[in-house]
Amino acid sequence: MSEHLTVVDHPLVQHKLTLMRDKGTSTSEFRRLLHEITQLLAYEITRELPVTQKTIETPMETMDSPILAGKKLALVSILRAGNGMLDGVLDLVPSARVGFVGLYRDEETLQPVQYYFKAPKELADRMVIAVDPMLATGNSSAAAIDLLKEAGATNIRFLCLLAAPEGVARMKEAHPDVQIVTASLDRELNEKGYIMPGLGDAGDRMFGTK
Ligand code: URA
């Protein structure tokens, strides 16, 4: 992956995304679809995990065969909606280490403020995948990446379900080194910061909190 933004246009991803966008889709179905679509996106974003050769015995003969190399991947959920994507990635990479970043928006300054941060050790030696379904303004995503870099991360990817052009531009400006993988680049943000056409509030839809 050399592009800053990768849109995964696989038919299964696009089909599941359509079901998720539909406002008639139930909470349980939304969560299940997010889990499944994350598995497919995770397949794409882990394409460049380093591998080495291991000598093994098949029932037929000895061979050198590829195996993941280096430190375990670090998966970081941006709370709270990022949690809906954790298990989908962990299905594919069960030994990944998991961290959490919690940010809220200060109503006066409109800037993201950290309320929780817990990351795996030795971030500098790991591929780090930050997950948040919605890349909207990009402010909290960029702030979360700032925190990961302060903690030592150098090889970071950002996995989301939907991205707004404004969020992609903000991330590109703040973190041009961070590759973004998404299922869709939507049209725009509305005046309230929601992605259009989008799918509404991802956290509310996955946790049933509306
Ligand atoms: N967060 C959401 O959950 N939905 C949006 O449309 C934008 C940000």
Residues whose N, C-alpha, C, O or C-beta is under 5 A from the ligand:
A	BS01	URA	M134 A136 G193 Y194 I195 G198 G200 D201 A202 G203
